Amino acid sequence: MAQRDFGWFGLLLWLVSSAALSCGGDETTLVNTTSGSGGSGALGGTAGTGGAGAAGGSAGAGGTATVADIVINEIMVNPNAVFDDVGEWIELFNAGGTSADLEGWTLHDGGSNSHTIGSALVVAPGGYAVLARNGDAQANGGVAADYTYGDDFALVNGGDSVMLDDESAALVDSVAYGVAAPWPLNTPGISIELNDPALDNAEGANWSLAVLPYGDGDLGTPGGPNGGSLTGYTVDDGVLSWHQPAFSTSVHFAPLDSIEDRVLAQLSAAQTSIRLAFFNIRLPAVKTLLDQKVTAGLDVHVLLDHKQQAQSYNTMADELTQLGVPVTLIENTLATDATMHDKFAVIDGHRVMTGSANYSYTALNVSD
């Protein structure tokens, strides 16, 4: 079956820089790159959906002032690194000024799911308690659980309630989470976290998807502050622009921007050298141009994917070699098909063209 090069919305980006790709040799070569090696309510406020009551305080309208303020702060509804029945967890935060022992408190959903905490679980002021369905960090996705509630309580991926009663059966906090706006979109492997423990956790807009990885790779911050950034950075107000005048960039899309014509024009303009690294090249005009440049004395070298060139319908490597164009075949067993996603041309050692499209008619002229 004949191969078809898919361009999707083929993208071509070229940069003018001092970068150059150095390749030597004058014959077909095989290179193998394998190597070893809620929101809390105010203290004493009414406890209800989204409002935090407290240990030792009364729930309901007219609740008395309290000294511990336990907030449902983060929920892993739909883990991805492991199955739900071992990877679900709920994080509580003590926004109050004194410790709270949660022994005798009940986690439930207002229905059949219910578990009463059967041992001491002390949460210090400003501290966290992670309640997990499975307490084994080797099996639950890497969560260090403070308490395990087992299969008495399960979280529904399509939306559910998490409710917490104290030992007197007074409602302390409650969250009825959704899976669409204003709630964060239910995304496998990413917890939902309250943006600030002082916010009303009954409001979906006050929750966000976690961004930091933990354990086996899911995103969340069990037992730690919510939020954060994948990469720390600072902003220098004195820097107005990162742009370097020595560089210029153009971005083009197939089939709107006549990419084939642009590629051929850039190759034709080469004065000293051409370096190409592609998954595959199937455009006859490119072969013709490379032949002309080699004949004119330019330094030309082509890298192609070895596995693709081994297919019976791919003869470009042989054809180029017969014309005297040096070709290197790349076989990367550590990153199969790496050249499929890393294609570029370097012209005269300073102009770089890179993008998602192979040099074929389909990729450069059709939007698939």
C-alpha positions as a Markdown table, in Angstrom:
| # | Residue | x | y | z |
|---|---|---|---|---|
| 1 | Met | 0.0 | 0.0 | 0.0 |
| 2 | Ala | 1.4 | 3.3 | -1.0 |
| 3 | Gln | 2.5 | 5.7 | 1.8 |
| 4 | Arg | 0.7 | 9.0 | 2.3 |
| 5 | Asp | 2.4 | 11.8 | 4.0 |
| 6 | Phe | -0.1 | 13.6 | 6.3 |
| 7 | Gly | 0.4 | 17.3 | 6.7 |
| 8 | Trp | -2.5 | 18.0 | 9.0 |
| 9 | Phe | -2.3 | 21.8 | 9.1 |
| 10 | Gly | 1.3 | 21.6 | 7.9 |
| 11 | Leu | 3.4 | 24.2 | 9.7 |
| 12 | Leu | 6.6 | 25.8 | 8.4 |
| 13 | Leu | 8.7 | 28.0 | 10.6 |
| 14 | Trp | 12.0 | 29.5 | 9.6 |
| 15 | Leu | 14.5 | 31.4 | 11.7 |
| 16 | Val | 17.5 | 33.3 | 10.6 |
| 17 | Ser | 20.3 | 32.6 | 13.0 |
| 18 | Ser | 23.9 | 31.4 | 13.3 |
| 19 | Ala | 22.8 | 27.8 | 13.8 |
| 20 | Ala | 24.3 | 25.2 | 11.5 |
| 21 | Leu | 24.1 | 21.4 | 11.2 |
| 22 | Ser | 27.4 | 19.8 | 10.5 |
| 23 | Cys | 27.3 | 16.4 | 8.6 |
| 24 | Gly | 30.1 | 14.8 | 6.7 |
| 25 | Gly | 30.5 | 12.0 | 4.3 |
| 26 | Asp | 29.8 | 11.4 | 0.7 |
| 27 | Glu | 27.9 | 8.2 | 0.7 |
| 28 | Thr | 24.8 | 6.6 | 2.2 |
| 29 | Thr | 25.6 | 5.9 | 5.9 |
| 30 | Leu | 23.6 | 4.3 | 8.7 |
| 31 | Val | 23.7 | 6.0 | 12.1 |
| 32 | Asn | 22.3 | 4.2 | 15.1 |
| 33 | Thr | 21.7 | 6.5 | 18.0 |
| 34 | Thr | 21.0 | 3.8 | 20.5 |
| 35 | Ser | 22.9 | 4.4 | 23.8 |
| 36 | Gly | 23.0 | 2.7 | 27.2 |
| 37 | Ser | 22.5 | 3.9 | 30.2 |
| 38 | Gly | -15.3 | 25.9 | 51.5 |
| 39 | Gly | -14.4 | 27.7 | 51.4 |
| 40 | Ser | -14.3 | 28.4 | 54.9 |
| 41 | Gly | -17.0 | 30.4 | 56.4 |
| 42 | Ala | -15.9 | 33.0 | 59.0 |
| 43 | Leu | -15.0 | 31.4 | 62.3 |
| 44 | Gly | -18.2 | 30.7 | 64.1 |
| 45 | Gly | -20.3 | 31.2 | 60.9 |
| 46 | Thr | -23.1 | 29.0 | 59.8 |
| 47 | Ala | -22.0 | 25.5 | 58.6 |
| 48 | Gly | -23.7 | 24.3 | 55.4 |
| 49 | Thr | -22.8 | 23.6 | 51.8 |
| 50 | Gly | -19.5 | 25.4 | 51.3 |
| 51 | Gly | -19.3 | 26.8 | 54.8 |
| 52 | Ala | -16.9 | 25.5 | 57.3 |
| 53 | Gly | -18.0 | 24.9 | 60.8 |
| 54 | Ala | -15.5 | 23.6 | 63.4 |
| 55 | Ala | -14.6 | 21.1 | 66.0 |
| 56 | Gly | -16.4 | 21.8 | 69.2 |
| 57 | Gly | -18.7 | 24.4 | 67.6 |
| 58 | Ser | -22.4 | 24.2 | 66.8 |
| 59 | Ala | -23.6 | 23.9 | 63.2 |
| 60 | Gly | -26.5 | 25.8 | 61.6 |
| 61 | Ala | -27.7 | 29.3 | 61.9 |
| 62 | Gly | -26.3 | 31.1 | 64.9 |
| 63 | Gly | -23.3 | 28.8 | 65.3 |
| 64 | Thr | -20.9 | 29.8 | 68.0 |
| 65 | Ala | -17.4 | 31.0 | 67.5 |
| 66 | Thr | -14.9 | 28.2 | 66.9 |
| 67 | Val | -11.2 | 27.7 | 67.2 |
| 68 | Ala | -10.7 | 25.0 | 64.5 |
| 69 | Asp | -11.9 | 25.5 | 61.0 |
| 70 | Ile | -11.6 | 22.4 | 58.8 |
| 71 | Val | -12.0 | 23.0 | 55.1 |
| 72 | Ile | -12.3 | 20.5 | 52.2 |
| 73 | Asn | -9.4 | 21.9 | 50.2 |
| 74 | Glu | -8.5 | 19.4 | 47.4 |
| 75 | Ile | -10.1 | 16.4 | 45.8 |
| 76 | Met | -8.7 | 13.8 | 43.4 |
| 77 | Val | -11.8 | 12.6 | 41.7 |
| 78 | Asn | -10.4 | 10.8 | 38.7 |
| 79 | Pro | -6.8 | 9.5 | 39.0 |
| 80 | Asn | -5.0 | 8.4 | 35.9 |
| 81 | Ala | -1.7 | 6.9 | 37.2 |
| 82 | Val | -3.8 | 4.2 | 39.0 |
| 83 | Phe | -7.4 | 3.0 | 39.0 |
| 84 | Asp | -10.0 | 5.1 | 40.9 |
| 85 | Asp | -10.5 | 2.4 | 43.6 |
| 86 | Val | -7.0 | 2.9 | 44.8 |
| 87 | Gly | -6.1 | 6.4 | 43.7 |
| 88 | Glu | -8.9 | 8.7 | 45.0 |
| 89 | Trp | -8.1 | 11.0 | 47.9 |
| 90 | Ile | -9.5 | 14.1 | 49.7 |
| 91 | Glu | -7.4 | 16.8 | 51.4 |
| 92 | Leu | -8.6 | 18.7 | 54.4 |
| 93 | Phe | -7.0 | 22.0 | 55.7 |
| 94 | Asn | -7.2 | 23.5 | 59.2 |
| 95 | Ala | -7.7 | 27.2 | 58.7 |
| 96 | Gly | -8.3 | 27.8 | 62.4 |
| 97 | Gly | -6.0 | 28.6 | 65.3 |
| 98 | Thr | -5.9 | 25.3 | 67.2 |
| 99 | Ser | -5.5 | 21.6 | 66.5 |
| 100 | Ala | -8.5 | 19.4 | 65.7 |
| 101 | Asp | -8.8 | 15.7 | 66.3 |
| 102 | Leu | -11.0 | 14.2 | 63.6 |
| 103 | Glu | -11.5 | 10.9 | 65.4 |
| 104 | Gly | -15.3 | 10.1 | 65.4 |
| 105 | Trp | -15.9 | 12.5 | 62.4 |
| 106 | Thr | -17.8 | 11.1 | 59.4 |
| 107 | Leu | -17.0 | 11.5 | 55.7 |
| 108 | His | -20.1 | 10.9 | 53.6 |
| 109 | Asp | -22.0 | 12.0 | 50.5 |
| 110 | Gly | -25.5 | 12.4 | 52.0 |
| 111 | Gly | -26.4 | 9.0 | 50.7 |
| 112 | Ser | -25.1 | 5.5 | 51.0 |
| 113 | Asn | -21.3 | 6.3 | 51.1 |
| 114 | Ser | -20.2 | 6.9 | 54.6 |
| 115 | His | -17.1 | 6.3 | 56.8 |
| 116 | Thr | -16.5 | 7.3 | 60.4 |
| 117 | Ile | -12.9 | 8.0 | 61.2 |
| 118 | Gly | -11.9 | 5.4 | 63.7 |
| 119 | Ser | -8.6 | 6.5 | 65.0 |
| 120 | Ala | -6.9 | 9.7 | 66.2 |
| 121 | Leu | -6.3 | 12.1 | 63.3 |
| 122 | Val | -5.0 | 15.4 | 64.6 |
| 123 | Val | -4.8 | 18.4 | 62.2 |
| 124 | Ala | -2.6 | 21.2 | 63.4 |
| 125 | Pro | -3.4 | 24.9 | 62.7 |
| 126 | Gly | -2.4 | 25.5 | 59.1 |
| 127 | Gly | -1.9 | 21.8 | 58.6 |
| 128 | Tyr | -3.3 | 19.3 | 56.2 |
| 129 | Ala | -4.9 | 15.8 | 56.5 |
| 130 | Val | -5.0 | 13.6 | 53.4 |
| 131 | Leu | -7.8 | 11.0 | 53.5 |
| 132 | Ala | -7.2 | 8.3 | 50.9 |
| 133 | Arg | -9.2 | 5.3 | 49.6 |
| 134 | Asn | -5.9 | 3.3 | 49.6 |
| 135 | Gly | -3.1 | 4.0 | 52.0 |
| 136 | Asp | -0.3 | 2.2 | 50.2 |
| 137 | Ala | 1.8 | 4.8 | 48.4 |
| 138 | Gln | 3.3 | 2.0 | 46.2 |
| 139 | Ala | -0.2 | 1.3 | 44.9 |
| 140 | Asn | -2.2 | 4.5 | 45.2 |
| 141 | Gly | -0.2 | 6.7 | 42.8 |
| 142 | Gly | 2.3 | 7.9 | 45.3 |
| 143 | Val | 0.1 | 9.6 | 47.9 |
| 144 | Ala | 1.3 | 9.8 | 51.5 |
| 145 | Ala | -2.0 | 9.3 | 53.2 |
| 146 | Asp | -2.7 | 10.4 | 56.8 |
| 147 | Tyr | -5.8 | 8.2 | 57.0 |
| 148 | Thr | -7.4 | 5.4 | 54.9 |
| 149 | Tyr | -11.1 | 5.2 | 54.6 |
| 150 | Gly | -11.2 | 2.2 | 52.2 |
| 151 | Asp | -14.2 | 1.4 | 50.0 |
| 152 | Asp | -16.8 | 2.9 | 52.4 |
| 153 | Phe | -16.5 | 6.1 | 50.4 |
| 154 | Ala | -16.1 | 6.6 | 46.6 |
| 155 | Leu | -16.0 | 9.6 | 44.4 |
| 156 | Val | -18.2 | 9.8 | 41.3 |
| 157 | Asn | -16.3 | 11.1 | 38.3 |
| 158 | Gly | -19.5 | 12.8 | 36.9 |
| 159 | Gly | -20.1 | 14.9 | 40.0 |
| 160 | Asp | -20.7 | 14.1 | 43.7 |
| 161 | Ser | -20.9 | 15.5 | 47.2 |
| 162 | Val | -18.2 | 15.4 | 49.9 |
| 163 | Met | -19.6 | 16.1 | 53.3 |
| 164 | Leu | -17.8 | 16.1 | 56.7 |
| 165 | Asp | -19.7 | 15.8 | 60.0 |
| 166 | Asp | -18.1 | 16.2 | 63.4 |
| 167 | Glu | -18.5 | 13.6 | 66.2 |
| 168 | Ser | -21.8 | 15.2 | 67.2 |
| 169 | Ala | -23.1 | 14.7 | 63.6 |
| 170 | Ala | -23.0 | 18.5 | 63.0 |
| 171 | Leu | -22.1 | 19.3 | 59.4 |
| 172 | Val | -18.6 | 20.9 | 59.3 |
| 173 | Asp | -18.1 | 21.4 | 55.6 |
| 174 | Ser | -19.6 | 20.2 | 52.3 |
| 175 | Val | -18.7 | 20.4 | 48.7 |
| 176 | Ala | -20.9 | 19.3 | 45.8 |
| 177 | Tyr | -18.5 | 19.4 | 42.9 |
| 178 | Gly | -19.4 | 19.4 | 39.2 |
| 179 | Val | -17.4 | 18.5 | 36.1 |
| 180 | Ala | -18.1 | 21.5 | 33.9 |
| 181 | Ala | -18.1 | 25.3 | 34.1 |
| 182 | Pro | -18.0 | 27.0 | 36.5 |
| 183 | Trp | -16.2 | 23.9 | 37.9 |
| 184 | Pro | -12.9 | 22.9 | 36.4 |
| 185 | Leu | -13.3 | 20.4 | 33.6 |
| 186 | Asn | -13.0 | 16.8 | 34.9 |
| 187 | Thr | -9.6 | 15.8 | 33.6 |
| 188 | Pro | -8.1 | 12.4 | 34.3 |
| 189 | Gly | -5.0 | 12.5 | 36.5 |
| 190 | Ile | -5.6 | 16.1 | 37.7 |
| 191 | Ser | -7.1 | 17.0 | 41.1 |
| 192 | Ile | -9.3 | 20.0 | 41.7 |
| 193 | Glu | -8.0 | 22.4 | 44.4 |
| 194 | Leu | -9.5 | 25.3 | 46.2 |
| 195 | Asn | -7.7 | 28.5 | 45.1 |
| 196 | Asp | -7.6 | 29.8 | 48.7 |
| 197 | Pro | -8.9 | 28.1 | 51.9 |
| 198 | Ala | -10.7 | 31.4 | 52.7 |
| 199 | Leu | -12.9 | 31.2 | 49.6 |
| 200 | Asp | -16.3 | 29.6 | 49.5 |
| 201 | Asn | -15.7 | 26.1 | 48.4 |
| 202 | Ala | -19.3 | 25.7 | 47.3 |
| 203 | Glu | -18.6 | 27.9 | 44.3 |
| 204 | Gly | -17.0 | 26.1 | 41.3 |
| 205 | Ala | -15.3 | 29.2 | 40.2 |
| 206 | Asn | -13.1 | 29.1 | 43.3 |
| 207 | Trp | -11.6 | 25.8 | 42.3 |
| 208 | Ser | -8.8 | 25.1 | 39.7 |
| 209 | Leu | -7.1 | 22.1 | 38.2 |
| 210 | Ala | -3.8 | 21.3 | 39.9 |
| 211 | Val | -0.5 | 22.0 | 38.0 |
| 212 | Leu | 2.2 | 20.3 | 40.1 |
| 213 | Pro | 3.0 | 16.6 | 39.7 |
| 214 | Tyr | 3.2 | 14.2 | 42.6 |
| 215 | Gly | 4.0 | 10.5 | 43.1 |
| 216 | Asp | 3.6 | 8.5 | 39.9 |
| 217 | Gly | 2.9 | 11.5 | 37.7 |
| 218 | Asp | -0.7 | 12.7 | 38.4 |
| 219 | Leu | -1.1 | 16.4 | 39.2 |
| 220 | Gly | -2.0 | 17.6 | 42.7 |
| 221 | Thr | -0.6 | 18.7 | 46.0 |
| 222 | Pro | -1.8 | 16.2 | 48.6 |
| 223 | Gly | -0.6 | 17.4 | 52.0 |
| 224 | Gly | 0.7 | 20.7 | 50.8 |
| 225 | Pro | -0.3 | 24.2 | 49.6 |
| 226 | Asn | -2.5 | 24.4 | 46.5 |
| 227 | Gly | -1.4 | 26.1 | 43.3 |
| 228 | Gly | 2.1 | 26.7 | 42.3 |
| 229 | Ser | 3.9 | 27.0 | 39.0 |
| 230 | Leu | 5.6 | 24.3 | 36.9 |
| 231 | Thr | 8.5 | 26.6 | 36.4 |
| 232 | Gly | 9.6 | 29.3 | 38.8 |
| 233 | Tyr | 10.5 | 32.6 | 37.2 |
| 234 | Thr | 10.9 | 36.3 | 37.9 |
| 235 | Val | 10.0 | 39.3 | 35.7 |
| 236 | Asp | 12.4 | 42.1 | 35.2 |
| 237 | Asp | 10.4 | 45.2 | 34.5 |
| 238 | Gly | 13.3 | 46.8 | 32.8 |
| 239 | Val | 13.2 | 44.2 | 30.0 |
| 240 | Leu | 10.7 | 45.5 | 27.5 |
| 241 | Ser | 11.2 | 42.8 | 24.8 |
| 242 | Trp | 13.0 | 39.5 | 24.3 |
| 243 | His | 13.3 | 40.1 | 20.6 |
| 244 | Gln | 16.8 | 40.0 | 19.2 |
| 245 | Pro | 17.2 | 42.3 | 16.1 |
| 246 | Ala | 19.7 | 39.8 | 14.6 |
| 247 | Phe | 16.9 | 37.2 | 14.3 |
| 248 | Ser | 13.7 | 37.2 | 12.2 |
| 249 | Thr | 10.9 | 34.7 | 12.1 |
| 250 | Ser | 8.2 | 33.8 | 9.6 |
| 251 | Val | 5.4 | 31.3 | 10.1 |
| 252 | His | 3.4 | 29.8 | 7.3 |
| 253 | Phe | 0.6 | 27.2 | 7.1 |
| 254 | Ala | -0.5 | 24.7 | 4.4 |
| 255 | Pro | -2.3 | 24.9 | 2.2 |
| 256 | Leu | -2.9 | 28.7 | 2.6 |
| 257 | Asp | 0.6 | 30.1 | 2.2 |
| 258 | Ser | 2.0 | 28.2 | -0.8 |
| 259 | Ile | 4.6 | 26.5 | 1.3 |
| 260 | Glu | 5.9 | 24.3 | -1.5 |
| 261 | Asp | 6.9 | 27.4 | -3.5 |
| 262 | Arg | 8.4 | 29.0 | -0.4 |
| 263 | Val | 10.5 | 25.9 | 0.4 |
| 264 | Leu | 11.8 | 25.6 | -3.2 |
| 265 | Ala | 12.6 | 29.3 | -3.2 |
| 266 | Gln | 14.7 | 29.0 | -0.1 |
| 267 | Leu | 16.6 | 26.0 | -1.3 |
| 268 | Ser | 17.2 | 27.6 | -4.6 |
| 269 | Ala | 18.7 | 30.7 | -2.9 |
| 270 | Ala | 21.3 | 28.6 | -1.1 |
| 271 | Gln | 24.9 | 29.9 | -1.8 |
| 272 | Thr | 27.2 | 27.7 | 0.2 |
| 273 | Ser | 25.4 | 24.8 | 2.0 |
| 274 | Ile | 22.2 | 22.9 | 2.6 |
| 275 | Arg | 21.5 | 20.5 | 5.4 |
| 276 | Leu | 18.2 | 18.5 | 5.5 |
| 277 | Ala | 16.9 | 16.2 | 8.3 |
| 278 | Phe | 13.5 | 14.6 | 7.5 |
| 279 | Phe | 11.3 | 11.6 | 8.2 |
| 280 | Asn | 10.8 | 11.4 | 4.4 |
| 281 | Ile | 11.2 | 13.4 | 1.3 |
| 282 | Arg | 8.9 | 12.6 | -1.7 |
| 283 | Leu | 8.9 | 15.9 | -3.7 |
| 284 | Pro | 10.8 | 15.4 | -7.0 |
| 285 | Ala | 11.5 | 19.1 | -7.3 |
| 286 | Val | 13.6 | 18.9 | -4.0 |
| 287 | Lys | 15.7 | 16.1 | -5.5 |
| 288 | Thr | 16.2 | 18.1 | -8.7 |
| 289 | Leu | 17.3 | 21.2 | -6.7 |
| 290 | Leu | 19.7 | 19.2 | -4.5 |
| 291 | Asp | 21.3 | 17.6 | -7.6 |
| 292 | Gln | 21.8 | 21.1 | -9.1 |
| 293 | Lys | 23.3 | 22.4 | -5.9 |
| 294 | Val | 25.8 | 19.5 | -5.6 |
| 295 | Thr | 26.8 | 20.0 | -9.3 |
| 296 | Ala | 27.3 | 23.7 | -8.6 |
| 297 | Gly | 29.8 | 22.8 | -5.8 |
| 298 | Leu | 27.6 | 23.5 | -2.7 |
| 299 | Asp | 28.1 | 21.5 | 0.5 |
| 300 | Val | 24.9 | 19.4 | 0.7 |
| 301 | His | 23.9 | 16.6 | 3.1 |
| 302 | Val | 20.6 | 14.9 | 3.8 |
| 303 | Leu | 19.4 | 12.9 | 6.8 |
| 304 | Leu | 16.4 | 10.5 | 6.4 |
| 305 | Asp | 14.6 | 8.0 | 8.6 |
| 306 | His | 16.1 | 4.5 | 8.0 |
| 307 | Lys | 12.9 | 2.6 | 8.7 |
| 308 | Gln | 11.0 | 4.7 | 6.1 |
| 309 | Gln | 13.7 | 4.4 | 3.5 |
| 310 | Ala | 13.6 | 0.6 | 3.9 |
| 311 | Gln | 10.1 | 0.5 | 2.5 |
| 312 | Ser | 9.9 | -0.7 | -1.1 |
| 313 | Tyr | 8.0 | 2.3 | -2.2 |
| 314 | Asn | 10.6 | 4.8 | -0.8 |
| 315 | Thr | 13.5 | 5.2 | -3.3 |
| 316 | Met | 14.5 | 8.8 | -2.5 |
| 317 | Ala | 17.7 | 7.8 | -0.5 |
| 318 | Asp | 18.9 | 5.6 | -3.4 |
| 319 | Glu | 18.0 | 8.2 | -6.0 |
| 320 | Leu | 19.9 | 11.0 | -4.2 |
| 321 | Thr | 22.9 | 8.8 | -3.6 |
| 322 | Gln | 23.0 | 7.9 | -7.3 |
| 323 | Leu | 23.0 | 11.7 | -8.1 |
| 324 | Gly | 26.0 | 12.1 | -5.7 |
| 325 | Val | 24.0 | 13.7 | -2.9 |
| 326 | Pro | 25.4 | 12.5 | 0.5 |
| 327 | Val | 22.6 | 10.7 | 2.5 |
| 328 | Thr | 22.7 | 9.5 | 6.2 |
| 329 | Leu | 20.0 | 7.2 | 7.3 |
| 330 | Ile | 19.0 | 7.6 | 11.0 |
| 331 | Glu | 17.9 | 4.7 | 13.1 |
| 332 | Asn | 16.9 | 5.8 | 16.6 |
| 333 | Thr | 15.8 | 2.8 | 18.7 |
| 334 | Leu | 15.4 | 5.0 | 21.8 |
| 335 | Ala | 13.0 | 7.4 | 20.2 |
| 336 | Thr | 11.2 | 5.5 | 17.4 |
| 337 | Asp | 10.1 | 7.8 | 14.6 |
| 338 | Ala | 11.8 | 10.8 | 16.2 |
| 339 | Thr | 12.5 | 12.3 | 12.8 |
| 340 | Met | 8.8 | 12.3 | 12.2 |
| 341 | His | 8.4 | 15.1 | 14.6 |
| 342 | Asp | 11.8 | 16.9 | 14.3 |
| 343 | Lys | 12.2 | 18.1 | 10.7 |
| 344 | Phe | 14.4 | 20.9 | 9.6 |
| 345 | Ala | 16.6 | 22.4 | 6.9 |
| 346 | Val | 19.6 | 24.7 | 7.4 |
| 347 | Ile | 20.6 | 26.9 | 4.5 |
| 348 | Asp | 24.0 | 28.6 | 4.3 |
| 349 | Gly | 24.5 | 27.9 | 8.0 |
| 350 | His | 22.1 | 30.6 | 9.2 |
| 351 | Arg | 18.6 | 30.2 | 7.8 |
| 352 | Val | 16.6 | 27.4 | 9.5 |
| 353 | Met | 13.3 | 26.1 | 8.2 |
| 354 | Thr | 11.4 | 23.7 | 10.6 |
| 355 | Gly | 7.9 | 22.5 | 10.9 |
| 356 | Ser | 5.5 | 19.6 | 10.9 |
| 357 | Ala | 5.5 | 18.9 | 7.2 |
| 358 | Asn | 7.7 | 16.5 | 5.3 |
| 359 | Tyr | 8.8 | 17.7 | 1.9 |
| 360 | Ser | 6.0 | 16.0 | -0.1 |
| 361 | Tyr | 3.1 | 17.3 | -2.2 |
| 362 | Thr | 0.5 | 16.1 | 0.3 |
| 363 | Ala | 2.1 | 17.7 | 3.3 |
| 364 | Leu | 2.9 | 21.0 | 1.7 |
| 365 | Asn | -0.3 | 21.5 | -0.3 |
| 366 | Val | -3.1 | 19.7 | 1.5 |
| 367 | Ser | -4.7 | 20.2 | 4.9 |
| 368 | Asp | -5.6 | 16.8 | 6.4 |
